[in-house]
């Protein structure tokens, strides 16, 4: 197993590490937002899940608008969708980190990746249950 350590015997190693990490720091909110949008675009291009989630959620939101959901019901769905996407972004970043830094197959790597995916799954379930509670009664009323 490959390990990385910073030696106290090498002068300037810690200072160099600090200066390298600070050079990746965003200078202002606009640079932070630009980086966030770049991350969203990269995930959209490279991760099929983001495109599929977007299509699924578009169907639910369209149905909600057509069935006349309230602003509160819309906000519940919107908040849960934002949670799902945020969790999926974190899951994607974590998986990429594990795959790039620790490419060996291990029980720990599997545990980390599986539990991160479980977080996304739990939020997805919350979204689908909330939408069922909101939309099914309206669909039943519409079909009467």
N, C-alpha and C positions, 0 to 999 in steps of 0.2 A: 504494500500500500504506500502510495506516495504521500509524504508529509512535507509541509512547508513551515520553516521557522525563521524568525528574524534573529540574527545573531547579535548579541550585545557587543561582540568584539569588533564588529565592522563599523568604523566611525561613519556617522551620517546616515546609516541605514534607516533608522526610525524617522529622522528628519526628511529623508527622501520619500519614504512611504507617506508621511503626512502631506508633503507638498504635492505628491501625485494625486492623493485623494482630494485635496482641496482644489486642484485644477479641474476636477470633474464636478465641482459644486456649481450650481446655477447662480448667476450674478443677480438675477431679479425674477419677479413673478412671471414676466413675459417669456423669459428663457425657460423657466420651469414648465409653462403651458406649452411652449413649442416642443419641448422634449416629450411631454405627455402625449401630445397629438402624434408625434413620430412613433411612439410606442404603440398607440392605438392603430395606426396605419400598418405597422409591421405585423402586429398580431392579426389584423384583418387579412393581410396578404398570405401569411404563413400558417395560420391556424384555422382549419375547417370549422371548428366548433363556433367561432365567433360569427361566421357567415350563417351557419345553421341556426344559432340562437336568434340572430337578428331576424331571419325569416319567420321563425316560430312566434317571436314576440310581436312582430308586425301584424301577423294574423290575429293574435289575441287583442291587440290594441284597436285594430280595425273593427273587429267584432264588437268590442266595448263601445266604440264611438257610434257604430250603427245601432246598437241596442240601447243607447242613451244612458250610459253609466254616469254617475255623479262625479263631480270634481274630486271628492274624497276617495271614491273608488278608483278613479284614474290615478290619483297620487299614490295609493297603496300599490297598485301594479307597477307604476313607474319607479317607486322606491325599491321594490323587490327586484326589478330588472336591473337597476343600477347596482344593487348588491350582487346580483349574479355576475354581471360583467366585471365588477371590481374583483370579486373572488376568482373569476376565470383568468383575469390578467395576472393576479398574484400567483395562481396555480401554474400558469404558463411560464412565468419568470422563474419560479422555483424548479419546475421540471427542467428548464433550460440550464439553470445553474447546476443542478445535480448531474445532468447528462454531460455537461462540459467539464466540470471540475472533478467529478467522481464517476468516470464512465464504467467502472467495474460493477457488475451485478452483485448486489448484496441485499440482505434482508432489511437493513436500515434504509437504503435508498428506496426500496419498494415501499416500505412503511411511510416514508416522508411523502412520496408521490401519491400514494393511495389515500392518505389522510387529507392531503390538500385537495384532491379530487372529490373526496367526500364532502368537504365544505361547500364546494360549488353545487354538488348534488342536493344537499340539504336546502340551500337557498332556492334552487330550481323547484324543489318540491313545494316550498312555501309559496312560490309564485303560482304554480299550477293549481294548488289547493285554493288559494285566494281567488283566482280567476274562475274556478269551478263554482265557488260559493257566490260570486258576483254574477256570472253569466248564465248559469243553468236555470235559475228561476226566470230570468228574462226570456230565455229561449222557450221554456215551457209555456209561458204566458203568450208568446208570439205564435206558438203552434196551436193554441186553443181555438 
